[in-house]
Structure formats: C-alpha cells, structure tokens
Amino acid sequence: MPEGEQPPLAGVNSFGYGGTNAHAILQGIEIAPHTHPTASTAHRGHWFLPVSARSEQALRELAGRYHRFLVENPSIDLGDICWSATTRRTHHHFRLAILGKDRAALLDRLALFAEGKGAHLPNGRLPLGQEPEKPVFVFTGMGPQWWAMGRELLTAELVFREMAERCDAIFQEIAGWSILEEMGRDEQDSRITRTHIAQPANFVLQVALVDLWQSKGITPSAIVGHSVGEVSAAYASGALSLEDALAVSYHRSRLQRTVAGQGRMLAVGLSEEEAEALLGKYGRGKISFGAINSPASLTLSGDGETLEKVAEELETRDVFNRFLQVELAYHSPIMDGLRDGMSSALADLEPQAPSIPLYSTVTGERIDTQMHDASYWCNNIRQPVRFAKAIQSMVKAGHGFFLEVGPHPVLGGSIEENVSAVRGKARVVFSLKRDEPEIDTFYRALGELYTQGCPPDWSALHPDGGRFVRLPLYPWQRQTYWRESEESRFDRLGSRADHPLLGHRTNAPEMAWEQPVNGQFLPWLSDHRIQDLVILPGAAYVEIGLALLDRVAEGQVAGGVEDLHFEHALVVTSGNEPILRTRYDPKRRIFTIYSRNVGGHAWTLHARGHLSLVASSKTKPLNISRLRRHCPKSIEVSILYKRLSQRGMQYGEAFRGIREIRRGHDEVLARIVTDPEGDLLSMENPSPKDDEQAKLVWRLHPTRLDAAFQSLLGILDAGDDRSFIPVSIGRLGFHGRPGPECWAHGRLTRREGRDISADIDLFDDDGVIWVEIRDLRLRELENMGGRAKEAKDLMDWIHRVDWEELPPLTERRFAGRWLLFMDRGGRMESLAERLEAEGIAITRAFSGEAFAEIEEGRFTLRGQYPDDMRALADSIELTQYQGVVYGWGMDCDASQDPDGSQSVIDGIHCSHIVYDAHDKGNNRIRFFLLTQGAQSPDQSLGDSASDTPVNVAQASLIGLGRTIAAEHYYYTRCCLIDLPADVEPVIDALVAELLCDGVELEIALRGAGQRLGYRIRRCALEDLQGPDNPADSQPLMLNGRDAFALERQPDREGGSLWQWRQAAREPAKRGEATIHVEHAIVGKGEAPATPSPLPRGGQFPPFTDVPVSGIGRLRPEYPLRGVICFDLRRLMIEVGQAQ
C-alpha cells in the first residue's frame, strides 16, 4: 500500500488449468464528492421504502433489519436509503410498502410489521413470475363528494394544483363562475351536495388525480366511469379534450339542475331479471333502472310515489331496499325532457377515438371509435348505468386490478361482486377516503399498488437520484436438502405415479393395489373426526373407485361407480398405519376395499362396489339463480359446523369446505371451497415432473365430496340433533374433476326409519354438472368404539368449572397509552398510579353528568350515552392507544345497578369504540373488563370453607365479556379479570396481566397475586357428589318434614297421577337426584306473603308430562318457583333454609 495520497495498487494472478496465464494490476480510484443536494433536503411528500422478500417470514425479518439499520445509522440520509432500496434491490413477490413523513414514522411502521402487528400496512404476495400490471382507472359518479375534498392535495401537491387551476380557468370561461371557489367554501356554506356544483367538482378532482397518479408513474391499463364519472373517463382516455369534457360536465349538471326535486332513487337487492317484473308491474313510464351495479344489486329511479309502493312490496318479501339521498331521479323517464337541451348544448363536441381502452357504462362494452358526441351524452343521462356489464366485460378481457379514482370509495364492493361472478377475487385500491388525511391516503394507495404488482416510477419519486447505501443483508431462510437414492425414496414415499389412496399394483396374479394410510400423503385425514375418533371418510372410498376406474380404463372413459356400500368404518389411531388393499374382478367389474393393521393378519372389509365403464350422458347446465330461489333460507355456516360438532362430527379446517349454504323444502344449495393445494400430491422435494403428475392425482377429492355430504344435514330442522353418515351410493356418475370452488345441490328423496336418501349434483359457477350422485343413503350415527351409549352420552354433557393456578408473569410486552374507566370507589386509582410509575401515559374516564375534559388526561362522560363514548374516542385519538380497561362494572352491587344492566350497556358501548379503533388500523389494541368478587375460585386456592359472597350483580358483565371474546376477539382481544374484595395485594399482578400480551381470556387474581385461569373440564358423576351430610346446613323443617318423594301412582282409570309422600332421609343413589331448595312457593295466582307448606299427602296439583327424547319434563299449570323438576325414577326434594 503506498504512503501518502497515492492510489492503492493490487496484483491478481491467474494460472489457468488449460494453460492460460494472466496477471492483472488494479488501481484504486478516487470517488468524487456527491454534488447534488441530499434527497432529504429537496424531498416533498412521503418517504417510500419498499421492502420485499421471497417468503412471509423473511419479509418480517427484513423489516426488523431495516429498523435496526435506521436506528444504528441516524446520519445516513433517508433519501439515499429509499433510493437504494428502490433501484438497487430486486423486488420479490412478498412485498411491503413503508411510507411516512419522516424517519420516526418509518421506524414505527417497520417495528410494527417486524413484530407481526403490521397487517394493516400495505403488504401483499404476488404470484411467482407475475409481470408488472397496470390498474384499471374507475371513476366514481355522484354521491361520494364532500365539502373538504381535494384541499390537502391542492396545498401540498403542485401537479394536482396546476391541473385543478387549469380546469377552473376553462370552466370560468364556460360557466362564468369559479368551481374552485365553490370547492373552497367552509362546511356551513358548502353547496357541494347540489348537482350543478357536485358534478364539475368531482370532475376537477378526478382529472387532477389522474395527473397526480401519472406524475408517480401510475397509468391505466383501461378506463371506465360510473354515470357522470364517464365524463372524466372520456377525458382520461383521450376521447374528449379537456375543454369539451368541461363543457359536458357543465351543461349536464346545468340541465339536470332544472329538474331538481323531481323523483327519487331506490337501491334494491335484486338481480336484473327479478327487477324486470317490478318494472312491468308498476309501469316503465314511471320507473326504470337507474344503475345495475352487480348481479344482485341495482337501483330503481323515477316517480317517488311509485317507488314507495315498490319499497313496501319488497319489505313484505324481506328484500333489501333503501332510498338514496339524491337531488333528483337520475337515469329515469324524467331525463327524457332534457334530451333536446343536451343535444343543442353539446352540438359542437369533437370526440376522438380513445387512446386507452375505454369501457362504456351506457353499453357495457368497450368503445374504440368516436362515439362521445351529443347523442352519447343524451343516452348517458337517460339510459341505466350498466356498471356490472362493463366490469364483467373488462374481466373477460383479462383485467382484474382496479384503482378507484374519486373523493371516497363507493364502487369497491360492486367491483368485487362482478369479478367474483366471472372468475375470482378482485384487487381494488382507492385513491382517497372521506374525513381521512388526503396525503396519507394517497401515498398509502401508492404503496398498495406496489404491493399488488404495480410499481411507481422510482425516478419520479427520486428526481435527483441518490447515493448508493449498503442496505441490510437479505435474511436467508435455511432449508435442508436431502439427497437419497430412488430405492430409498420409494421406501419412504412410494412411487411418484401411485395414487395416495389406491396405492401401487401388487405383484400377484389377481388385480390388487395396496397403500398404507400415511399422514404424509393424506394431511387432511386428521381433520375428519367422528366422536373423537379419526375415521377414513366414506368419500375416500369413492375416490379409490374413481382412481381404479382411471387405471382400468386407462383414463379414456368418464364412467362412474355403482352399488357402493360402506361396510365398516376404518378407525385410524396414532402410531398405526393401516394397509389398504383394493381388489378388482374385471369380469364382474366388482371392487372390494379391505384393511389390516401393521403386523396383523386379519383383513376387514370396508367397502364394495361396481365400476361403470359407460359414460353417462351429460345433463344440461343448472340455473343457479333458480336454485337460490328454491332454497331461500340462508344458514349460518359457523352455526352449521357448531351443530355438527355437537352431534359428534368434529370436522377440522380441511373438512370445513362449506362457505355458503341455503335450504328450501327438502333441498339444500351449498357453495364449497376447498384448498386448491389439497389436490396436489404431498411430496418432499418434488421435481417439476412430480408437480405435473401431482395435478392429475385426485379425481374427486374426499374433502370436496364430504362437504357435499355434510350439506345434506342442513335440510334437518334445527331441533333435530341426530347425526347421519353415508352407508351406500346407488350410482355416482363422473363427468370430470370439479374445481376447488364448486356448488352442491342436494335433494331429500326419502325418509325411512333411521335412514334418509338423497340425490346430489356437483357443478361449477356456470351450472355445468361434473358429478351426479343418485340414491345416496345415510343412516343415523350410533356410538363408535363399543362404549355403552348411555354412559357416553351422559359423560359428553357433564362438565364443571375449574380454576387452574397459573405461573406468575414477568415479561412486559405492552407500553403505549392506556384508557382507564375509573370506578367510583377509587379502586382503579392505585392501578392508574402503578401504570404511570411504569412510564405509561394514562387517560382517566369518570362517570359524570356530561361529556367534558376536566383537565388534561381526565374526562367525564355520561353512562349509557354512546355519543359520549365516541366523542371520548375521537378526542383522545383512541387509534393510538395500546389498551382500554373498563372498571365501571366494579360499582355494581345490590344497592347500585343490582342486575348489572347499566354497566353492561356501557360496556357494550365501550367495546364498540375499541372495535372502531381496530377497524381504523389499530390492530394492537386490547380490551379488559374488570369485575370484583364476581367469580368464586376460592376452592382452587384450597379455601373450601370460604364464605366470601359472590357479587351476583356483576354476573351479567361476565356474560358480556365472554360474548365479546367469543364473537369479536380478533378485533378487541377481550379479557375478563376478576379482583378480590381487597384490591391492593393484587395490583402488581394486575399490572403484569395488562402488559403481558397473554392468551388467557378469563383470569381471577387472589391472595397476594396468584393467577387463576378459567377452565371447563369434563368430569365423572362421582365428581359431582355434594356434602356427605346435607343436614350440616341446618335445614329448617316445614311441618316437621325435611324430605318428600314425588312419584307416579296409578289411578282408577288406568292413568297415573303425581303424588307427594313422606320419605326417609337418605343420600341420593346413582340415577337419583337430591335437590336442595332455598325458597319454595307453591300456589295459584299471586304469590302469597308467606310460603305455603308442601302438602302432607294426596294428589299434588296437576302437572303436564312432556316427553322429549326419552326425558320427561314437568310443567306446572301455575307458577312454581325455586323447584327444578326432573323425571327420573325417583325425585327427592330436600327443603333446607326455607324462608
């Protein structure tokens, strides 16, 4: 190395094996200083830091590395970091967009995502190999405008302001007044809801947004406009000049203003076909289609009185309908009177052919000629908006990525419904949102576009370039690559050509196949549980038959399976891989399926059937809309699977394929969605050839067919708790493989004893039938495993509550800001002070007479006033808070709010503001409900003699907390914490519980801080025995009696009557019950002032015996309080502590 300022020199020798010798001399160079200003100095807007990786885990780790890099290198220019990340790093298919105004904002978002709490940030996964894709620009129509739209962008974005001012100058020449001046009015003076202001204002905003998007490198692949949005679409596509487009906007709005106040518009949840009947019934001269937005959503427009009659009819039919808040009836017969004026005003238009693909919502098709003359705009105001047809035409042309251009998103739902009706899931991004910061929203949309495959023009974001910065290294995800011989691979995984259920052909004279029931090949098997046992589903035997058909017919015949009988269930236990053997008799075309355990010799027959080598004729496609009408009643899918689970059919995720189910009279319609990867054969390290073969393995995946079987149980009434499993199939015709998403239509054909029979069709979204099942017979499910049914049923219903002592908490994970609802008794003050000692900012909310901020961080609000709750959340910006602790419920007692109803109402309102905060992007917020003495876990602490009374008034709060945790845990992460009478000893434990990010849903703190977790466990009858001597409670005898027996005695007419008789005291035996009554009142009409004694003998006042599933229930003909009646062999009632 030279001394001084001389450049360094290095020599590199290369002596090649082939005889080539070389010596290179390298000299260092002097790096010229950076001459242009730093990016941070010249930067306007938000910083954009793109982060990408090849897996989700790597993306989180890389976000963490960027966070550490920014923290450890505060002197490195932020612009150089972002420029290097955009231009010097590959953009992989797992993407994250980190945007913010400064370094602190970027650090905060990187930390959230690295911790797994950044799902609300722009991030996404692109399909491998996807090329950059431009979005469709969708221009909104009337409705989303609001008084402050565009103001932030006018101030902060030069490109946006220049275009808006250009539009305003042209508009003033046409109209004689300034549209920007109208847009600048304050909220009280704004006229933005009036059509002659709203239409040109929307146009100015939209075309200025187009220029702003283009300045960031975002240009459209196609364009469409909704109603008046077609004016902006015509300009953006090049079909109209800016001057002509502004003329259309002005005259369109001017003429429509002349009929303001005439007619109304009604949004309805009907298809176009269904709504046609209403037009015919009520007169097409009075009402017409205003807009057809999706297959099941449209708007009617016209005479107000006629639409009110339509709304009344739809209400009786329980069909969604809602009047829109509009100034006039757009696209209705009222517009006919404006045609002459429109034609005259727009006669001088000079339309051009669009330079960008443009889709019309007048025709629903693409326009590629000079069509936007005066006649077109006359049709634009009169004809219905065919938005659904236009979107579906775009989808068929290959578009599926949409950017909504307007002041507020209103079309995303309709776009998604239309895309779903044609091919799949839509990707929709919106430019702006009402009442949200426009700069933040716009740049967030820019990040969303990047993560979904549309990168911006990085040079536009960094016009001055930047200096290269060595960024954090990529976090490699280590994997093991195991090399082995083909023989070893076959021993482990079998042949690549083997079917995972049929297996490989055996080396035997007969035609037979064998396959172990292997979890590697059948990862879904463990999700098929019947009465806690893993059972190979009957649908698996169908798949074996179809796979056998494929082998026998060499894939040339569709065919099917006939006379398939399921003989014995195959129970799969851990540690055992049964061997399946399938035998086939080619002469009789009979196949049988057996199994034996590993090491065993006995074979068990599970199924037998016939192969049909004749392809049945394909029936015509089904009409899904008609099937929906025949099955009008929707069933909540979660409730269906809950009912199935209660019946002993515990399906895991792989077998929960029903996404939508509707029932009619003895028929059911279900939409089935299964994991498309489930169709692929599971292999370790599959080669490309393996992948190609794997796609052809399954013909009718068992998870898909089983979901169709499950749907039949939706026909059963809600009170019918029987379970059914398939026992035979008369005929299954196979026309082709149904995809991962398909429909099932089941029809009940016969009920006979414990059996039901049905037919099922599996078909796609076009109604094309792929599988026909006829004469499917199902039988009521009996208990598996040989256990006595009575004992098993009883054990399934007996549970008890246990409080399990949990280890103490030490880790602190939460900090941030917290909102505490302070009780009147001052118990929460100690908690607030301890949290503040931890460095946590606390906001206190007290119950008061009005909403007010009494001092910084202290508010009063009225109970049972949701507006006060919302005002509190807005005032403190609850979206920035870590947690909410509701302590008002601890004030409930017998004297104040004895049933807890007031605190429950306030608790519900409190949970709403937590839910709203999560919905606005705060996915880290937690909700805690505090009670005091509402739980009784003392026995878990060994204090069985504790006489601490339970605060019954707070029981309803416990019910509220459990409901929130069950139904909205993802949004609130609700946790119940019960405190003892003396709160001080557990304050430290309570602080630890709040800050730990635990998974417990219900906690009791007792003693010196012991943590007890709420558990529900099964138990035996013996575990429910009461005290050895019930007399220890010192009962007060009624009429000298402390035990009575209620028994049936025969009467003279051959019937039976219920009668009381005295009985000797004795402990309850197995099958009997001893009921302790604290307070008994027996009498007709009003309750007497003092309890009447139970009768000494004779006939007890009449009861009605109602047998339900073999268990009799007694219902008195007059009020009977404090007595629970069970129809057992003998009913003992012991009366203790009578008042």
Number of C-alpha atoms within 10 A of each C-alpha: 8 8 7 6 6 11 12 12 12 10 9 9 10 10 10 9 7 6 7 8 10 10 10 10 9 11 12 10 10 7 6 6 6 9 6 10 11 17 21 13 10 11 15 12 15 19 23 26 22 23 25 26 23 18 15 15 15 18 23 23 20 23 27 19 20 22 21 15 16 21 13 10 10 10 8 12 18 24 24 20 22 25 26 20 22 22 14 13 13 11 19 17 21 22 26 28 25 26 25 20 15 13 15 12 14 21 21 13 21 29 19 20 23 20 13 12 15 20 14 15 19 20 23 19 18 15 10 10 8 9 10 12 17 21 25 24 26 27 27 28 23 18 17 17 22 20 21 17 25 28 16 14 20 18 10 14 14 12 18 24 22 15 20 24 17 13 24 22 16 17 23 13 12 14 15 10 13 16 21 21 9 17 24 15 14 11 11 7 10 16 17 22 18 15 22 21 21 25 24 30 23 30 28 26 27 27 24 24 25 22 20 21 20 16 16 16 18 21 18 21 16 22 26 30 26 25 26 24 23 28 32 32 31 27 21 27 22 17 27 25 17 20 16 21 24 24 23 24 26 20 19 26 19 17 19 21 16 12 17 16 11 14 23 24 29 22 19 20 18 20 16 18 11 12 20 14 11 17 17 12 10 15 12 15 13 18 27 27 26 26 26 23 27 25 17 18 20 26 25 28 28 27 20 18 12 16 21 15 12 20 20 12 13 17 12 8 9 9 12 13 20 12 17 15 11 17 18 24 27 30 26 26 21 22 20 14 13 17 17 12 14 21 16 10 16 19 12 12 17 15 20 19 18 23 13 18 18 29 27 24 27 24 17 19 18 18 17 15 13 13 16 22 20 22 15 12 22 20 17 24 24 23 23 25 29 23 29 25 22 25 31 24 19 23 20 13 10 10 19 23 23 25 22 26 28 28 26 20 19 17 18 17 13 20 26 19 21 25 24 15 17 15 14 13 15 19 16 22 22 25 22 25 17 16 12 11 13 20 19 17 16 20 21 24 20 25 26 24 28 23 25 26 22 20 21 20 15 16 14 13 22 19 12 16 19 21 16 14 16 11 16 16 9 14 16 13 10 6 6 6 8 7 9 8 7 11 11 11 14 11 9 10 17 20 15 19 14 18 23 26 24 26 24 19 16 13 9 8 6 12 15 21 22 22 22 21 21 16 13 15 18 14 13 16 23 20 17 22 21 22 17 12 18 20 18 19 22 24 21 19 24 25 21 23 30 24 22 23 23 18 12 17 13 9 12 12 17 18 23 25 24 22 17 24 20 22 15 13 17 20 15 18 12 7 7 13 17 21 20 23 24 27 18 22 14 12 6 9 14 19 22 20 25 20 23 18 16 12 9 10 9 10 14 17 19 18 22 22 24 21 25 21 17 11 14 16 9 14 10 9 14 17 12 17 13 9 17 19 12 16 20 15 15 16 16 13 18 13 10 18 19 15 20 21 17 15 16 20 22 22 20 16 14 19 23 22 26 25 16 17 25 24 26 18 12 16 23 29 30 29 22 25 19 22 16 10 10 19 21 19 25 19 15 11 11 13 10 9 9 16 15 12 14 20 14 14 18 20 20 23 21 25 28 29 24 20 23 27 23 21 27 28 20 26 20 15 9 10 6 10 12 18 19 22 21 22 19 22 23 16 21 26 23 25 19 13 15 21 20 18 19 23 28 26 26 26 20 19 15 13 12 8 8 11 16 20 20 21 22 25 22 25 24 20 18 14 17 20 24 21 22 21 20 20 19 22 22 21 18 14 18 14 14 15 9 7 10 10 12 9 10 12 12 11 14 13 10 14 15 13 12 15 21 16 17 11 9 13 15 11 12 13 11 16 17 13 19 22 23 22 22 25 19 14 10 9 17 22 15 14 20 22 13 15 22 14 10 11 12 17 16 18 19 18 24 20 16 12 10 13 20 17 14 9 8 8 13 15 21 21 21 17 21 17 14 18 13 18 22 16 15 20 19 13 11 14 11 24 20 15 23 20 24 25 23 25 23 26 28 27 22 24 16 13 9 11 15 15 18 21 16 18 24 22 17 20 21 18 20 21 26 17 22 27 22 17 23 20 13 12 15 22 22 21 24 26 26 23 24 25 25 23 23 24 22 16 24 18 12 13 14 9 10 10 8 11 8 11 11 13 18 17 23 28 19 17 28 21 13 18 25 18 13 20 20 13 10 14 18 14 23 26 24 28 24 25 27 23 24 20 12 13 20 16 15 20 22 16 19 23 17 20 23 22 20 15 15 14 9 15 18 21 24 28 25 22 14 13 19 16 22 25 17 18 12 10 10 12 15 14 12 8 11 11 10 11 10 8 9 16 13 8 10 9 16 15 14 16 10 7 17 18 19 21 16 19 18 15 12 10 9 6 6 6 9 12 16 17 17 20 15 15 15 11 14 11 16 15 8 8 10 15 16 18 17 17 16 14 14 18 20 19 17 12 8 8 14 11 7 8 15 13 13 17 16 13 11 11 14 16 16 14 14 12 14 13 11 8 6 8 12 15 16 16 14 12 11 14 14 15 13 13 16 12 16 16 17 14 11 16 19 25 20 21 23 22 14 14 10
